[in-house]
């Protein structure tokens, strides 16, 4: 048995042990690209189809905007799960949206507004981030965003240029958050109250000052990347999400049932200097 197989077996045992607690869990999943061949995809279309089928069968699907209603209600009889996407890449419309419609499942799409506006700096930043061609990070068209919104999908901001907000001064953070909000409101004709922090790991990619600016700009819900369920006392401006990374159903199940929550404990409690030694790639954004 390989090390990877041993790790997966251990996680599965943990998931079965925690299964009895699953009905009290409210979690958010974070996807990026749904594509057959892209190296940075979150899932292939076939995997995503299996994810949605499994989630619909075993979970209560909720909207990100109404997430805390599930938390405050102490969750339904099944785990409550919200589905989100970051960045605004065209394959979200071409590959993910048809499958969401197939299963009548809502999702929230957080858009990097500079990408959709074809800002050269933003396009180049994302191309380098994903080590990809322009075609791989080709953005959604605004007409597609309108169609998705009209079909019941939720839209939020993911800043203008997708920077590491923890590295910016307060004024620059405000520009990133306010500009993306204003452009979305102009383009879509409705108030934007939701956003997701680029990269999303607390203390590494956003800090308390970032959260304060988000509140001042007018956001009411903001998503992080933190591997644990949502709790009643969580800040509405730092909502934890599990990143999806080419997960097979067993791995998705383990995240939903709680076997991966140890990563959330690590993210919240290990000092940055230790985390930087173990995962230096998380500090290079």
Secondary structure by P-SEA (a helix, b strand, c coil): ccaaaaaaaaaaaaaaaaccccccccbbbbbcccccccccccccaaaaaaaaaaaaaccccccccaaaaaaaacccccbbbbbbbcccccccccccaaaaaaabbbbbbbbccccccccaaaaaaaaaaacccccccccccaaaaaaaaaabbbbbbccccccccccccaaaaaaaaaaaaaaaaaaccccccbbbcccccccccccaaaaaaaaaacccbbbbbccccccccccccbbbbbbbccccaaaaaaaaacccaaaaaaaccccaaaaaaaccccccc
